[in-house]
Amino acid sequence: MDLSTSLPQLLLRGTAIYFAVMVVVRILPKRSLGNNSPVDMLALVIVGALVADAMSVGSESPSDFVFLASVVAAWSYLINLLEFRFPSFSRLTDEAPRVIVRDGRLLYREMRKELITEDELMACVRRAGLNDIHEVACATVETTGEITLLARDGDQGQSPTRTNARSSKS
């Protein structure tokens, strides 16, 4: 393998950038991980280019880029394996689901934390076949950014319905 940058330097750079980006993703509201608006897509493309540049500074050979991609893939696999083998490990990488509606009552503080507007939530309620927020027993923002709605008993007999908070904008 013909590397233009030393192997330890590439390994360290790839590892540092991977974990820095993982921390940033962990901090972002979960809804940012679902369907993306054009603004979100632009930010993802730019961040991706900046991360690629940061990982490959001074790298010129294709082997450098293949090695960096391997480092990222290896860390991703290792973290997924750790989450599978040790479920408590996922507390470091995933945020817990957040309840944003309880018994037909909007929990505005929780909605603000996830940057979900009342209009976005109501669009999810309507997509679930419900007419009013009072028909919702519980709405939860899942770790994927999706909103799970559970209808109250007697409200159209709805089973749990999963919709995405962003799909109303895209």
Secondary structure as GFF3:
##gff-version 3
##sequence-region A 1 170
A	DSSP	alpha_helix	7	27	.	.	.	ID=ss1
A	DSSP	three_ten_helix	30	33	.	.	.	ID=ss2
A	DSSP	alpha_helix	38	56	.	.	.	ID=ss3
A	DSSP	alpha_helix	62	85	.	.	.	ID=ss4
A	DSSP	three_ten_helix	87	89	.	.	.	ID=ss5
A	DSSP	alpha_helix	90	93	.	.	.	ID=ss6
A	DSSP	beta_strand	98	102	.	.	.	ID=ss7
A	DSSP	beta_strand	105	106	.	.	.	ID=ss8
A	DSSP	alpha_helix	108	114	.	.	.	ID=ss9
A	DSSP	alpha_helix	118	127	.	.	.	ID=ss10
A	DSSP	three_ten_helix	133	135	.	.	.	ID=ss11
A	DSSP	beta_strand	136	141	.	.	.	ID=ss12
A	DSSP	beta_strand	146	151	.	.	.	ID=ss13
A	DSSP	beta_strand	161	164	.	.	.	ID=ss14
###
